[in-house]
């Protein structure tokens, strides 16, 4: 199973890249996590945010694979416990289902991306900085995998 974290943003601070990579490399090949970065649109003072979000959404939609399970990370989505995520991870793995996780930029995902998603996942009702989401998702996927393996990481 391949899990692709498709995220708007590049040129992340070192702490973001280091944090993400630390958890991503812990996952075994059968649960591989791959980051796909989408170049964000330029945001100027008088920018048309709706248009910018739509353009970023078009780039995301061009990257996703229609055969994959598409999950939009969205504040309006369903919140999952780590145990629920572990159960879902096991199901996806058993079905040999690859997953595309969609993370928007500073202004979120385009409506087209949210509409295309099979599931909507909310990490929190809080507004989180989009670079931090990469680390949180990677850590929670590793934690969910550790539950499935009865690994001591999840206590």
Secondary structure as GFF3:
##gff-version 3
##sequence-region A 1 155
A	DSSP	beta_strand	2	8	.	.	.	ID=ss1
A	DSSP	alpha_helix	14	24	.	.	.	ID=ss2
A	DSSP	three_ten_helix	29	31	.	.	.	ID=ss3
A	DSSP	beta_strand	32	38	.	.	.	ID=ss4
A	DSSP	alpha_helix	49	63	.	.	.	ID=ss5
A	DSSP	beta_strand	69	78	.	.	.	ID=ss6
A	DSSP	alpha_helix	82	94	.	.	.	ID=ss7
A	DSSP	beta_strand	99	103	.	.	.	ID=ss8
A	DSSP	alpha_helix	111	116	.	.	.	ID=ss9
A	DSSP	beta_strand	119	121	.	.	.	ID=ss10
A	DSSP	alpha_helix	130	148	.	.	.	ID=ss11
###
